[in-house]
Amino acid sequence: MVKINGEEIVIHAMKATKNVIDILKKLQRAGGSEGGPDGQD
């Protein structure tokens, strides 16, 4: 098992935050421009 230290927690949090932002951007594009090239994934 990997020992979690403060730095690793920060890295995981940053990755999770980036994933959430990417998902929100996808949803925004899908809702803003229906039928657009990035609307469906």
mmJSON file of the N, C-alpha and C atoms, coordinates in Angstrom:
{"data_MODEL":{"atom_site":{
"group_PDB":["ATOM","ATOM","ATOM","ATOM","ATOM","ATOM","ATOM","ATOM","ATOM","ATOM","ATOM","ATOM","ATOM","ATOM","ATOM","ATOM","ATOM","ATOM","ATOM","ATOM","ATOM","ATOM","ATOM","ATOM","ATOM","ATOM","ATOM","ATOM","ATOM","ATOM","ATOM","ATOM","ATOM","ATOM","ATOM","ATOM","ATOM","ATOM","ATOM","ATOM","ATOM","ATOM","ATOM","ATOM","ATOM","ATOM","ATOM","ATOM","ATOM","ATOM","ATOM","ATOM","ATOM","ATOM","ATOM","ATOM","ATOM","ATOM","ATOM","ATOM","ATOM","ATOM","ATOM","ATOM","ATOM","ATOM","ATOM","ATOM","ATOM","ATOM","ATOM","ATOM","ATOM","ATOM","ATOM","ATOM","ATOM","ATOM","ATOM","ATOM","ATOM","ATOM","ATOM","ATOM","ATOM","ATOM","ATOM","ATOM","ATOM","ATOM","ATOM","ATOM","ATOM","ATOM","ATOM","ATOM","ATOM","ATOM","ATOM","ATOM","ATOM","ATOM","ATOM","ATOM","ATOM","ATOM","ATOM","ATOM","ATOM","ATOM","ATOM","ATOM","ATOM","ATOM","ATOM","ATOM","ATOM","ATOM","ATOM","ATOM","ATOM","ATOM","ATOM"],
"id":[1,2,3,4,5,6,7,8,9,10,11,12,13,14,15,16,17,18,19,20,21,22,23,24,25,26,27,28,29,30,31,32,33,34,35,36,37,38,39,40,41,42,43,44,45,46,47,48,49,50,51,52,53,54,55,56,57,58,59,60,61,62,63,64,65,66,67,68,69,70,71,72,73,74,75,76,77,78,79,80,81,82,83,84,85,86,87,88,89,90,91,92,93,94,95,96,97,98,99,100,101,102,103,104,105,106,107,108,109,110,111,112,113,114,115,116,117,118,119,120,121,122,123],
"type_symbol":["N","C","C","N","C","C","N","C","C","N","C","C","N","C","C","N","C","C","N","C","C","N","C","C","N","C","C","N","C","C","N","C","C","N","C","C","N","C","C","N","C","C","N","C","C","N","C","C","N","C","C","N","C","C","N","C","C","N","C","C","N","C","C","N","C","C","N","C","C","N","C","C","N","C","C","N","C","C","N","C","C","N","C","C","N","C","C","N","C","C","N","C","C","N","C","C","N","C","C","N","C","C","N","C","C","N","C","C","N","C","C","N","C","C","N","C","C","N","C","C","N","C","C"],
"label_atom_id":["N","CA","C","N","CA","C","N","CA","C","N","CA","C","N","CA","C","N","CA","C","N","CA","C","N","CA","C","N","CA","C","N","CA","C","N","CA","C","N","CA","C","N","CA","C","N","CA","C","N","CA","C","N","CA","C","N","CA","C","N","CA","C","N","CA","C","N","CA","C","N","CA","C","N","CA","C","N","CA","C","N","CA","C","N","CA","C","N","CA","C","N","CA","C","N","CA","C","N","CA","C","N","CA","C","N","CA","C","N","CA","C","N","CA","C","N","CA","C","N","CA","C","N","CA","C","N","CA","C","N","CA","C","N","CA","C","N","CA","C","N","CA","C"],
"label_alt_id":[null,null,null,null,null,null,null,null,null,null,null,null,null,null,null,null,null,null,null,null,null,null,null,null,null,null,null,null,null,null,null,null,null,null,null,null,null,null,null,null,null,null,null,null,null,null,null,null,null,null,null,null,null,null,null,null,null,null,null,null,null,null,null,null,null,null,null,null,null,null,null,null,null,null,null,null,null,null,null,null,null,null,null,null,null,null,null,null,null,null,null,null,null,null,null,null,null,null,null,null,null,null,null,null,null,null,null,null,null,null,null,null,null,null,null,null,null,null,null,null,null,null,null],
"label_comp_id":["MET","MET","MET","VAL","VAL","VAL","LYS","LYS","LYS","ILE","ILE","ILE","ASN","ASN","ASN","GLY","GLY","GLY","GLU","GLU","GLU","GLU","GLU","GLU","ILE","ILE","ILE","VAL","VAL","VAL","ILE","ILE","ILE","HIS","HIS","HIS","ALA","ALA","ALA","MET","MET","MET","LYS","LYS","LYS","ALA","ALA","ALA","THR","THR","THR","LYS","LYS","LYS","ASN","ASN","ASN","VAL","VAL","VAL","ILE","ILE","ILE","ASP","ASP","ASP","ILE","ILE","ILE","LEU","LEU","LEU","LYS","LYS","LYS","LYS","LYS","LYS","LEU","LEU","LEU","GLN","GLN","GLN","ARG","ARG","ARG","ALA","ALA","ALA","GLY","GLY","GLY","GLY","GLY","GLY","SER","SER","SER","GLU","GLU","GLU","GLY","GLY","GLY","GLY","GLY","GLY","PRO","PRO","PRO","ASP","ASP","ASP","GLY","GLY","GLY","GLN","GLN","GLN","ASP","ASP","ASP"],
"label_asym_id":["A","A","A","A","A","A","A","A","A","A","A","A","A","A","A","A","A","A","A","A","A","A","A","A","A","A","A","A","A","A","A","A","A","A","A","A","A","A","A","A","A","A","A","A","A","A","A","A","A","A","A","A","A","A","A","A","A","A","A","A","A","A","A","A","A","A","A","A","A","A","A","A","A","A","A","A","A","A","A","A","A","A","A","A","A","A","A","A","A","A","A","A","A","A","A","A","A","A","A","A","A","A","A","A","A","A","A","A","A","A","A","A","A","A","A","A","A","A","A","A","A","A","A"],
"label_entity_id":["1","1","1","1","1","1","1","1","1","1","1","1","1","1","1","1","1","1","1","1","1","1","1","1","1","1","1","1","1","1","1","1","1","1","1","1","1","1","1","1","1","1","1","1","1","1","1","1","1","1","1","1","1","1","1","1","1","1","1","1","1","1","1","1","1","1","1","1","1","1","1","1","1","1","1","1","1","1","1","1","1","1","1","1","1","1","1","1","1","1","1","1","1","1","1","1","1","1","1","1","1","1","1","1","1","1","1","1","1","1","1","1","1","1","1","1","1","1","1","1","1","1","1"],
"label_seq_id":[1,1,1,2,2,2,3,3,3,4,4,4,5,5,5,6,6,6,7,7,7,8,8,8,9,9,9,10,10,10,11,11,11,12,12,12,13,13,13,14,14,14,15,15,15,16,16,16,17,17,17,18,18,18,19,19,19,20,20,20,21,21,21,22,22,22,23,23,23,24,24,24,25,25,25,26,26,26,27,27,27,28,28,28,29,29,29,30,30,30,31,31,31,32,32,32,33,33,33,34,34,34,35,35,35,36,36,36,37,37,37,38,38,38,39,39,39,40,40,40,41,41,41],
"pdbx_PDB_ins_code":[null,null,null,null,null,null,null,null,null,null,null,null,null,null,null,null,null,null,null,null,null,null,null,null,null,null,null,null,null,null,null,null,null,null,null,null,null,null,null,null,null,null,null,null,null,null,null,null,null,null,null,null,null,null,null,null,null,null,null,null,null,null,null,null,null,null,null,null,null,null,null,null,null,null,null,null,null,null,null,null,null,null,null,null,null,null,null,null,null,null,null,null,null,null,null,null,null,null,null,null,null,null,null,null,null,null,null,null,null,null,null,null,null,null,null,null,null,null,null,null,null,null,null],
"Cartn_x":[0.857,0.0,0.894,0.466,1.238,0.943,1.989,1.821,1.427,0.336,-0.147,0.456,1.201,1.704,1.033,1.344,0.675,0.811,2.013,2.239,1.369,1.275,0.472,-0.999,-1.46,-2.863,-3.115,-2.169,-2.327,-2.386,-1.498,-1.475,-2.796,-3.304,-4.576,-5.706,-5.687,-6.738,-6.682,-5.475,-5.331,-5.839,-5.507,-5.975,-7.496,-8.066,-9.52,-10.184,-9.602,-10.172,-10.118,-9.003,-8.868,-9.912,-10.13,-11.127,-12.511,-12.848,-14.158,-14.295,-13.239,-13.288,-13.473,-12.747,-12.878,-14.308,-14.9,-16.274,-17.233,-17.055,-17.935,-17.807,-16.59,-16.39,-17.091,-16.999,-17.674,-19.175,-19.716,-21.159,-21.572,-20.735,-21.047,-21.074,-20.071,-20.019,-21.225,-21.55,-22.661,-23.972,-24.147,-25.384,-25.385,-24.217,-24.157,-24.283,-23.666,-23.709,-24.119,-25.407,-25.885,-25.501,-25.035,-24.63,-23.224,-22.54,-21.17,-20.224,-19.004,-18.046,-17.671,-17.724,-17.361,-18.592,-19.754,-20.967,-21.135,-20.816,-20.999,-19.653,-19.628,-18.375,-18.677],
"Cartn_y":[-1.197,0.0,1.249,2.232,3.474,4.339,4.821,5.715,7.099,7.618,8.926,9.995,10.883,12.025,13.29,14.41,15.662,15.967,15.76,16.11,15.271,13.952,13.085,13.477,13.85,14.271,15.498,16.437,17.645,17.276,16.368,15.969,15.313,14.415,13.749,14.773,15.725,16.741,17.58,17.927,18.725,17.951,16.662,15.835,15.742,15.515,15.403,16.715,17.829,19.138,19.345,18.978,19.142,18.291,17.062,16.197,16.827,17.387,18.024,19.208,20.022,21.187,20.729,19.676,19.174,18.706,18.005,17.521,18.702,19.71,20.879,21.577,21.673,22.313,21.513,20.184,19.343,19.557,19.569,19.761,21.139,22.145,23.501,23.555,22.927,22.908,22.163,21.031,20.226,21.006,21.736,22.493,23.772,24.378,25.666,25.528,24.494,24.341,22.912,22.702,21.351,20.97,19.742,19.29,19.735,20.382,20.816,19.631,19.837,18.728,18.185,19.023,18.584,18.339,18.366,18.214,16.806,15.805,14.422,13.801,12.959,12.295,10.841],
"Cartn_z":[0.0,0.0,0.0,-0.747,-0.826,0.389,1.01,2.158,1.651,2.158,1.715,2.608,1.99,2.747,2.221,2.791,2.424,0.948,0.41,-0.994,-1.918,-1.622,-2.47,-2.41,-1.222,-1.093,-1.964,-1.95,-2.768,-4.245,-4.669,-6.082,-6.462,-5.623,-5.92,-5.98,-5.07,-5.06,-6.327,-6.757,-7.979,-9.189,-9.253,-10.373,-10.358,-9.179,-9.07,-9.48,-9.034,-9.387,-10.89,-11.512,-12.958,-13.682,-13.186,-13.806,-13.718,-12.565,-12.393,-13.343,-13.451,-14.343,-15.788,-16.186,-17.552,-17.816,-16.849,-17.014,-17.14,-16.298,-16.36,-17.705,-18.231,-19.535,-20.619,-20.553,-21.541,-21.469,-20.257,-20.109,-20.617,-20.348,-20.789,-22.314,-22.949,-24.417,-24.973,-24.356,-24.852,-24.756,-23.671,-23.494,-24.31,-24.51,-25.193,-26.7,-27.264,-28.715,-29.052,-29.177,-29.457,-30.881,-31.043,-32.358,-32.718,-31.793,-32.055,-32.048,-32.528,-32.603,-31.238,-30.182,-28.852,-27.983,-28.564,-27.771,-27.241,-28.06,-27.648,-27.342,-26.311,-25.977,-25.613],
"occupancy":[1.0,1.0,1.0,1.0,1.0,1.0,1.0,1.0,1.0,1.0,1.0,1.0,1.0,1.0,1.0,1.0,1.0,1.0,1.0,1.0,1.0,1.0,1.0,1.0,1.0,1.0,1.0,1.0,1.0,1.0,1.0,1.0,1.0,1.0,1.0,1.0,1.0,1.0,1.0,1.0,1.0,1.0,1.0,1.0,1.0,1.0,1.0,1.0,1.0,1.0,1.0,1.0,1.0,1.0,1.0,1.0,1.0,1.0,1.0,1.0,1.0,1.0,1.0,1.0,1.0,1.0,1.0,1.0,1.0,1.0,1.0,1.0,1.0,1.0,1.0,1.0,1.0,1.0,1.0,1.0,1.0,1.0,1.0,1.0,1.0,1.0,1.0,1.0,1.0,1.0,1.0,1.0,1.0,1.0,1.0,1.0,1.0,1.0,1.0,1.0,1.0,1.0,1.0,1.0,1.0,1.0,1.0,1.0,1.0,1.0,1.0,1.0,1.0,1.0,1.0,1.0,1.0,1.0,1.0,1.0,1.0,1.0,1.0],
"B_iso_or_equiv":[0.0,0.0,0.0,0.0,0.0,0.0,0.0,0.0,0.0,0.0,0.0,0.0,0.0,0.0,0.0,0.0,0.0,0.0,0.0,0.0,0.0,0.0,0.0,0.0,0.0,0.0,0.0,0.0,0.0,0.0,0.0,0.0,0.0,0.0,0.0,0.0,0.0,0.0,0.0,0.0,0.0,0.0,0.0,0.0,0.0,0.0,0.0,0.0,0.0,0.0,0.0,0.0,0.0,0.0,0.0,0.0,0.0,0.0,0.0,0.0,0.0,0.0,0.0,0.0,0.0,0.0,0.0,0.0,0.0,0.0,0.0,0.0,0.0,0.0,0.0,0.0,0.0,0.0,0.0,0.0,0.0,0.0,0.0,0.0,0.0,0.0,0.0,0.0,0.0,0.0,0.0,0.0,0.0,0.0,0.0,0.0,0.0,0.0,0.0,0.0,0.0,0.0,0.0,0.0,0.0,0.0,0.0,0.0,0.0,0.0,0.0,0.0,0.0,0.0,0.0,0.0,0.0,0.0,0.0,0.0,0.0,0.0,0.0],
"pdbx_formal_charge":[null,null,null,null,null,null,null,null,null,null,null,null,null,null,null,null,null,null,null,null,null,null,null,null,null,null,null,null,null,null,null,null,null,null,null,null,null,null,null,null,null,null,null,null,null,null,null,null,null,null,null,null,null,null,null,null,null,null,null,null,null,null,null,null,null,null,null,null,null,null,null,null,null,null,null,null,null,null,null,null,null,null,null,null,null,null,null,null,null,null,null,null,null,null,null,null,null,null,null,null,null,null,null,null,null,null,null,null,null,null,null,null,null,null,null,null,null,null,null,null,null,null,null],
"auth_seq_id":[1,1,1,2,2,2,3,3,3,4,4,4,5,5,5,6,6,6,7,7,7,8,8,8,9,9,9,10,10,10,11,11,11,12,12,12,13,13,13,14,14,14,15,15,15,16,16,16,17,17,17,18,18,18,19,19,19,20,20,20,21,21,21,22,22,22,23,23,23,24,24,24,25,25,25,26,26,26,27,27,27,28,28,28,29,29,29,30,30,30,31,31,31,32,32,32,33,33,33,34,34,34,35,35,35,36,36,36,37,37,37,38,38,38,39,39,39,40,40,40,41,41,41],
"auth_comp_id":["MET","MET","MET","VAL","VAL","VAL","LYS","LYS","LYS","ILE","ILE","ILE","ASN","ASN","ASN","GLY","GLY","GLY","GLU","GLU","GLU","GLU","GLU","GLU","ILE","ILE","ILE","VAL","VAL","VAL","ILE","ILE","ILE","HIS","HIS","HIS","ALA","ALA","ALA","MET","MET","MET","LYS","LYS","LYS","ALA","ALA","ALA","THR","THR","THR","LYS","LYS","LYS","ASN","ASN","ASN","VAL","VAL","VAL","ILE","ILE","ILE","ASP","ASP","ASP","ILE","ILE","ILE","LEU","LEU","LEU","LYS","LYS","LYS","LYS","LYS","LYS","LEU","LEU","LEU","GLN","GLN","GLN","ARG","ARG","ARG","ALA","ALA","ALA","GLY","GLY","GLY","GLY","GLY","GLY","SER","SER","SER","GLU","GLU","GLU","GLY","GLY","GLY","GLY","GLY","GLY","PRO","PRO","PRO","ASP","ASP","ASP","GLY","GLY","GLY","GLN","GLN","GLN","ASP","ASP","ASP"],
"auth_asym_id":["A","A","A","A","A","A","A","A","A","A","A","A","A","A","A","A","A","A","A","A","A","A","A","A","A","A","A","A","A","A","A","A","A","A","A","A","A","A","A","A","A","A","A","A","A","A","A","A","A","A","A","A","A","A","A","A","A","A","A","A","A","A","A","A","A","A","A","A","A","A","A","A","A","A","A","A","A","A","A","A","A","A","A","A","A","A","A","A","A","A","A","A","A","A","A","A","A","A","A","A","A","A","A","A","A","A","A","A","A","A","A","A","A","A","A","A","A","A","A","A","A","A","A"],
"auth_atom_id":["N","CA","C","N","CA","C","N","CA","C","N","CA","C","N","CA","C","N","CA","C","N","CA","C","N","CA","C","N","CA","C","N","CA","C","N","CA","C","N","CA","C","N","CA","C","N","CA","C","N","CA","C","N","CA","C","N","CA","C","N","CA","C","N","CA","C","N","CA","C","N","CA","C","N","CA","C","N","CA","C","N","CA","C","N","CA","C","N","CA","C","N","CA","C","N","CA","C","N","CA","C","N","CA","C","N","CA","C","N","CA","C","N","CA","C","N","CA","C","N","CA","C","N","CA","C","N","CA","C","N","CA","C","N","CA","C","N","CA","C","N","CA","C"],
"pdbx_PDB_model_num":[1,1,1,1,1,1,1,1,1,1,1,1,1,1,1,1,1,1,1,1,1,1,1,1,1,1,1,1,1,1,1,1,1,1,1,1,1,1,1,1,1,1,1,1,1,1,1,1,1,1,1,1,1,1,1,1,1,1,1,1,1,1,1,1,1,1,1,1,1,1,1,1,1,1,1,1,1,1,1,1,1,1,1,1,1,1,1,1,1,1,1,1,1,1,1,1,1,1,1,1,1,1,1,1,1,1,1,1,1,1,1,1,1,1,1,1,1,1,1,1,1,1,1]
}}}
